[in-house]
Amino acid sequence: MTTAIYSHPDCKRHEMGDWHPESPARLQAIEDQLIASRIDGLLEYREAPAVDVEEIRRVHTDGAIQRVKENVSALAASGSDYYPLDADTMLNLHSWDAALRAAGAAVAATDAVIDGEIENAFCSVRPPGHHARPSESMGFCLFGNVAIAAKHALDVRGLQRVAIVDFDVHHGNGTEEAFLNDPRVMMVSFFQHPFYPYSAVVDSVPHMVNLPVPAYTKGDEVRRLVLERWLPALNAHKPEMIFISAGFDAHREDDLGQMGLVEADYAWITQQIMQVAREHAKGRIVSCLEGGYNLSALARSVVAHVKVLASID
C-alpha cells in the first residue's frame, strides 16, 4: 500500500497572467521540493484522467459548466488570451482541459483508494476548487474538485458518510454550499475572518463545523480548535472516507493570508486526520491542493503533508 501523487501537464497550461498568484509555478515548486526532499521515489505517480462531465454535474449547474467551456471555445475563435469570469478568475485556452484533469484526479484517486489500489493520495492539481459555487466559478476556482470527488464516493461508489477537511486560509464557501443540505457530509474547517470570500458563516447546521478565526492566529490556537471542535465532530460522524481541501496559504510566509501556521502544524493536522481515517474509514484519504502562494512555503508544506500521508519519517 502506498501514497499516490496525481497530476497532469494540462494543470500547468492553465494560467491567468504573469501577475496572478495562482500560477503554474506552484505545481513546479511542489515537484521540485518532492525531489529535493528525496521522497519522490517513495511515492507512486499517476496521471490524472479527464473527468466525465456527468461527474461535474453532480455538483454544478449546466450554466456553470457551460460558462467555462463555451468561453474557452470563444477564446480560440477570437484570438484573445484571457476571458475574465470575475476579477480574480481568468480563463485561457487550456483552462477547460486543466479543470477536467483537476477534477479527474480527485475522482480517479477516490476510486483507487476505495478499490484498495493505494492507501491514500495527494492531487497536485490546479485550478483549485473550494470557492467554486454550484452555480458559478469564483476565487481562482472553476469546479469544486473535492466536492465532485465526495459526491462520486457517495452517489457512485455507495459510501454512506464522508468528511471534508479544509485547512485553507479562505472559507471553502463553494464546498459548504454544495453540501449544506446533505448531512452525509461532515465538513470541518478553519479560516481567517473577515476575509475573502466574505461569505456568511453558517453556524446552525450540525454537519458544518466551519470555524472563523482572526488574522494572525497561530498554530497553537488552530491545534486547540482541531482537538476541541473538529475531532469530536469527525469521530461522531464516523466517515467512511475523508477528503482534504489542502490549502497552504495559512502559512506565516504567505502574503495572501495573515495567519501564522508553519510546516509542523500542517504535519500535525494531517496526523490527526489520519487517525480519524484509521479509526473509521480504513485509512482512506484523498487530499487535493487548494491555495498556497509563497512558492517556498507551499512546497515545504506539501512535503510535510505528504510525508505524513506516506508515513515517511
CORKA-V364927 format. One record per residue. N is the residue number from 1. RES is the residue in one letter. BURIAL is + if it has 9 or more other ideal C-beta (glycine too) atoms within 8 Angstrom, else -. D_LAST is the distance of its C-alpha to the last C-alpha in Angstrom with 2 decimals. Layout:
n:N res:RES burial:BURIAL d_last:D_LAST
n:N res:RES burial:BURIAL d_last:D_LAST
//
This chain:
n:1 res:M burial:- d_last:16.49
n:2 res:T burial:+ d_last:14.46
n:3 res:T burial:+ d_last:14.07
n:4 res:A burial:+ d_last:17.06
n:5 res:I burial:+ d_last:18.01
n:6 res:Y burial:+ d_last:21.73
n:7 res:S burial:+ d_last:23.94
n:8 res:H burial:+ d_last:27.33
n:9 res:P burial:- d_last:29.33
n:10 res:D burial:+ d_last:31.87
n:11 res:C burial:+ d_last:29.49
n:12 res:K burial:+ d_last:29.92
n:13 res:R burial:+ d_last:33.69
n:14 res:H burial:+ d_last:34.25
n:15 res:E burial:+ d_last:34.90
n:16 res:M burial:+ d_last:37.10
n:17 res:G burial:- d_last:38.30
n:18 res:D burial:- d_last:37.00
n:19 res:W burial:- d_last:37.16
n:20 res:H burial:+ d_last:34.96
n:21 res:P burial:- d_last:31.45
n:22 res:E burial:+ d_last:30.29
n:23 res:S burial:- d_last:30.29
n:24 res:P burial:+ d_last:29.03
n:25 res:A burial:- d_last:27.16
n:26 res:R burial:+ d_last:24.56
n:27 res:L burial:+ d_last:23.37
n:28 res:Q burial:+ d_last:23.64
n:29 res:A burial:+ d_last:21.50
n:30 res:I burial:+ d_last:18.69
n:31 res:E burial:+ d_last:19.16
n:32 res:D burial:+ d_last:19.26
n:33 res:Q burial:+ d_last:16.09
n:34 res:L burial:+ d_last:14.09
n:35 res:I burial:- d_last:15.70
n:36 res:A burial:- d_last:15.37
n:37 res:S burial:+ d_last:11.59
n:38 res:R burial:- d_last:11.77
n:39 res:I burial:+ d_last:10.14
n:40 res:D burial:+ d_last:13.70
n:41 res:G burial:- d_last:14.25
n:42 res:L burial:- d_last:11.68
n:43 res:L burial:+ d_last:13.66
n:44 res:E burial:- d_last:17.27
n:45 res:Y burial:- d_last:19.75
n:46 res:R burial:+ d_last:22.85
n:47 res:E burial:- d_last:26.01
n:48 res:A burial:+ d_last:27.21
n:49 res:P burial:- d_last:30.72
n:50 res:A burial:- d_last:33.48
n:51 res:V burial:+ d_last:33.93
n:52 res:D burial:- d_last:37.28
n:53 res:V burial:- d_last:39.23
n:54 res:E burial:- d_last:40.09
n:55 res:E burial:+ d_last:36.50
n:56 res:I burial:+ d_last:36.96
n:57 res:R burial:+ d_last:40.25
n:58 res:R burial:+ d_last:38.57
n:59 res:V burial:+ d_last:37.51
n:60 res:H burial:+ d_last:39.77
n:61 res:T burial:- d_last:43.54
n:62 res:D burial:- d_last:45.36
n:63 res:G burial:- d_last:46.43
n:64 res:A burial:+ d_last:42.92
n:65 res:I burial:+ d_last:42.03
n:66 res:Q burial:- d_last:45.28
n:67 res:R burial:+ d_last:45.09
n:68 res:V burial:+ d_last:42.00
n:69 res:K burial:+ d_last:43.28
n:70 res:E burial:- d_last:46.85
n:71 res:N burial:+ d_last:46.13
n:72 res:V burial:+ d_last:43.87
n:73 res:S burial:+ d_last:46.79
n:74 res:A burial:+ d_last:49.17
n:75 res:L burial:+ d_last:47.21
n:76 res:A burial:- d_last:47.73
n:77 res:A burial:- d_last:51.43
n:78 res:S burial:- d_last:51.93
n:79 res:G burial:- d_last:50.02
n:80 res:S burial:- d_last:48.31
n:81 res:D burial:- d_last:44.75
n:82 res:Y burial:+ d_last:43.58
n:83 res:Y burial:+ d_last:44.66
n:84 res:P burial:- d_last:43.73
n:85 res:L burial:+ d_last:42.85
n:86 res:D burial:- d_last:42.62
n:87 res:A burial:- d_last:42.28
n:88 res:D burial:- d_last:38.49
n:89 res:T burial:+ d_last:38.13
n:90 res:M burial:+ d_last:39.61
n:91 res:L burial:+ d_last:40.05
n:92 res:N burial:+ d_last:40.37
n:93 res:L burial:- d_last:41.39
n:94 res:H burial:+ d_last:37.90
n:95 res:S burial:+ d_last:36.95
n:96 res:W burial:+ d_last:38.12
n:97 res:D burial:+ d_last:36.17
n:98 res:A burial:+ d_last:32.99
n:99 res:A burial:+ d_last:33.45
n:100 res:L burial:+ d_last:33.96
n:101 res:R burial:+ d_last:30.75
n:102 res:A burial:+ d_last:28.71
n:103 res:A burial:+ d_last:30.11
n:104 res:G burial:+ d_last:30.00
n:105 res:A burial:+ d_last:26.25
n:106 res:A burial:+ d_last:25.86
n:107 res:V burial:+ d_last:28.41
n:108 res:A burial:+ d_last:27.18
n:109 res:A burial:+ d_last:23.60
n:110 res:T burial:+ d_last:25.22
n:111 res:D burial:+ d_last:27.21
n:112 res:A burial:+ d_last:24.40
n:113 res:V burial:+ d_last:22.28
n:114 res:I burial:+ d_last:25.43
n:115 res:D burial:- d_last:26.45
n:116 res:G burial:- d_last:23.24
n:117 res:E burial:- d_last:22.59
n:118 res:I burial:+ d_last:19.09
n:119 res:E burial:+ d_last:17.03
n:120 res:N burial:+ d_last:16.77
n:121 res:A burial:+ d_last:17.53
n:122 res:F burial:+ d_last:17.50
n:123 res:C burial:+ d_last:20.99
n:124 res:S burial:+ d_last:21.18
n:125 res:V burial:+ d_last:24.90
n:126 res:R burial:+ d_last:27.81
n:127 res:P burial:+ d_last:30.25
n:128 res:P burial:+ d_last:28.45
n:129 res:G burial:+ d_last:30.16
n:130 res:H burial:+ d_last:30.10
n:131 res:H burial:+ d_last:33.34
n:132 res:A burial:+ d_last:35.32
n:133 res:R burial:+ d_last:37.96
n:134 res:P burial:+ d_last:39.56
n:135 res:S burial:- d_last:42.65
n:136 res:E burial:- d_last:41.39
n:137 res:S burial:+ d_last:38.67
n:138 res:M burial:+ d_last:37.73
n:139 res:G burial:+ d_last:35.26
n:140 res:F burial:+ d_last:33.75
n:141 res:C burial:+ d_last:33.31
n:142 res:L burial:+ d_last:35.47
n:143 res:F burial:+ d_last:34.39
n:144 res:G burial:+ d_last:32.04
n:145 res:N burial:+ d_last:29.24
n:146 res:V burial:+ d_last:27.41
n:147 res:A burial:+ d_last:30.81
n:148 res:I burial:+ d_last:31.98
n:149 res:A burial:+ d_last:29.00
n:150 res:A burial:+ d_last:29.44
n:151 res:K burial:+ d_last:33.15
n:152 res:H burial:+ d_last:32.50
n:153 res:A burial:+ d_last:30.36
n:154 res:L burial:+ d_last:33.20
n:155 res:D burial:- d_last:36.33
n:156 res:V burial:- d_last:35.51
n:157 res:R burial:+ d_last:32.88
n:158 res:G burial:- d_last:34.47
n:159 res:L burial:+ d_last:31.76
n:160 res:Q burial:- d_last:33.41
n:161 res:R burial:+ d_last:30.97
n:162 res:V burial:+ d_last:28.08
n:163 res:A burial:+ d_last:26.34
n:164 res:I burial:+ d_last:25.65
n:165 res:V burial:+ d_last:23.31
n:166 res:D burial:+ d_last:24.22
n:167 res:F burial:+ d_last:22.54
n:168 res:D burial:+ d_last:24.55
n:169 res:V burial:+ d_last:26.73
n:170 res:H burial:+ d_last:29.78
n:171 res:H burial:+ d_last:31.27
n:172 res:G burial:+ d_last:30.73
n:173 res:N burial:+ d_last:34.46
n:174 res:G burial:+ d_last:34.79
n:175 res:T burial:+ d_last:32.35
n:176 res:E burial:+ d_last:34.05
n:177 res:E burial:+ d_last:37.46
n:178 res:A burial:+ d_last:36.55
n:179 res:F burial:+ d_last:35.65
n:180 res:L burial:+ d_last:37.77
n:181 res:N burial:- d_last:40.07
n:182 res:D burial:- d_last:37.60
n:183 res:P burial:- d_last:36.29
n:184 res:R burial:- d_last:34.21
n:185 res:V burial:+ d_last:31.66
n:186 res:M burial:+ d_last:29.96
n:187 res:M burial:+ d_last:28.93
n:188 res:V burial:+ d_last:27.02
n:189 res:S burial:+ d_last:26.48
n:190 res:F burial:+ d_last:26.99
n:191 res:F burial:+ d_last:28.73
n:192 res:Q burial:+ d_last:30.70
n:193 res:H burial:+ d_last:34.35
n:194 res:P burial:- d_last:36.97
n:195 res:F burial:+ d_last:35.50
n:196 res:Y burial:- d_last:35.69
n:197 res:P burial:+ d_last:36.65
n:198 res:Y burial:- d_last:38.78
n:199 res:S burial:- d_last:38.96
n:200 res:A burial:- d_last:40.18
n:201 res:V burial:- d_last:37.60
n:202 res:V burial:+ d_last:38.16
n:203 res:D burial:- d_last:37.90
n:204 res:S burial:- d_last:40.19
n:205 res:V burial:- d_last:38.34
n:206 res:P burial:- d_last:36.19
n:207 res:H burial:+ d_last:33.71
n:208 res:M burial:+ d_last:33.06
n:209 res:V burial:+ d_last:30.98
n:210 res:N burial:+ d_last:30.85
n:211 res:L burial:+ d_last:30.67
n:212 res:P burial:+ d_last:32.24
n:213 res:V burial:+ d_last:31.05
n:214 res:P burial:- d_last:32.84
n:215 res:A burial:- d_last:31.91
n:216 res:Y burial:- d_last:29.74
n:217 res:T burial:+ d_last:27.82
n:218 res:K burial:+ d_last:24.51
n:219 res:G burial:+ d_last:21.21
n:220 res:D burial:- d_last:22.46
n:221 res:E burial:+ d_last:25.33
n:222 res:V burial:+ d_last:23.36
n:223 res:R burial:+ d_last:21.07
n:224 res:R burial:- d_last:24.36
n:225 res:L burial:+ d_last:25.76
n:226 res:V burial:+ d_last:22.83
n:227 res:L burial:+ d_last:23.23
n:228 res:E burial:- d_last:27.03
n:229 res:R burial:+ d_last:27.94
n:230 res:W burial:+ d_last:25.34
n:231 res:L burial:+ d_last:23.91
n:232 res:P burial:- d_last:27.40
n:233 res:A burial:+ d_last:28.70
n:234 res:L burial:+ d_last:25.94
n:235 res:N burial:+ d_last:26.14
n:236 res:A burial:- d_last:29.93
n:237 res:H burial:+ d_last:29.91
n:238 res:K burial:- d_last:27.77
n:239 res:P burial:+ d_last:26.69
n:240 res:E burial:+ d_last:26.44
n:241 res:M burial:+ d_last:24.16
n:242 res:I burial:+ d_last:22.44
n:243 res:F burial:+ d_last:22.83
n:244 res:I burial:+ d_last:21.22
n:245 res:S burial:+ d_last:23.24
n:246 res:A burial:+ d_last:20.46
n:247 res:G burial:+ d_last:22.36
n:248 res:F burial:+ d_last:20.75
n:249 res:D burial:+ d_last:24.11
n:250 res:A burial:+ d_last:23.78
n:251 res:H burial:+ d_last:21.74
n:252 res:R burial:+ d_last:23.80
n:253 res:E burial:- d_last:24.31
n:254 res:D burial:+ d_last:25.76
n:255 res:D burial:- d_last:29.56
n:256 res:L burial:- d_last:30.28
n:257 res:G burial:+ d_last:29.22
n:258 res:Q burial:- d_last:29.66
n:259 res:M burial:+ d_last:26.72
n:260 res:G burial:+ d_last:24.14
n:261 res:L burial:+ d_last:20.62
n:262 res:V burial:+ d_last:17.67
n:263 res:E burial:+ d_last:14.19
n:264 res:A burial:- d_last:12.88
n:265 res:D burial:+ d_last:15.64
n:266 res:Y burial:+ d_last:14.75
n:267 res:A burial:+ d_last:11.20
n:268 res:W burial:+ d_last:13.06
n:269 res:I burial:+ d_last:15.78
n:270 res:T burial:+ d_last:13.68
n:271 res:Q burial:+ d_last:12.32
n:272 res:Q burial:+ d_last:16.04
n:273 res:I burial:+ d_last:17.20
n:274 res:M burial:+ d_last:14.99
n:275 res:Q burial:- d_last:16.41
n:276 res:V burial:+ d_last:19.87
n:277 res:A burial:+ d_last:19.33
n:278 res:R burial:+ d_last:18.38
n:279 res:E burial:- d_last:21.42
n:280 res:H burial:+ d_last:23.93
n:281 res:A burial:+ d_last:22.95
n:282 res:K burial:- d_last:21.40
n:283 res:G burial:+ d_last:18.11
n:284 res:R burial:+ d_last:20.04
n:285 res:I burial:+ d_last:18.95
n:286 res:V burial:+ d_last:20.28
n:287 res:S burial:+ d_last:19.36
n:288 res:C burial:+ d_last:21.84
n:289 res:L burial:+ d_last:21.98
n:290 res:E burial:+ d_last:24.68
n:291 res:G burial:+ d_last:25.22
n:292 res:G burial:+ d_last:23.62
n:293 res:Y burial:+ d_last:25.98
n:294 res:N burial:+ d_last:24.76
n:295 res:L burial:+ d_last:23.21
n:296 res:S burial:- d_last:20.73
n:297 res:A burial:+ d_last:19.63
n:298 res:L burial:+ d_last:19.55
n:299 res:A burial:+ d_last:17.42
n:300 res:R burial:+ d_last:14.81
n:301 res:S burial:+ d_last:14.85
n:302 res:V burial:+ d_last:14.64
n:303 res:V burial:+ d_last:11.51
n:304 res:A burial:+ d_last:9.95
n:305 res:H burial:+ d_last:11.65
n:306 res:V burial:+ d_last:10.83
n:307 res:K burial:+ d_last:7.03
n:308 res:V burial:+ d_last:7.76
n:309 res:L burial:+ d_last:10.61
n:310 res:A burial:+ d_last:9.00
n:311 res:S burial:- d_last:6.38
n:312 res:I burial:- d_last:3.82
n:313 res:D burial:- d_last:0.00
//
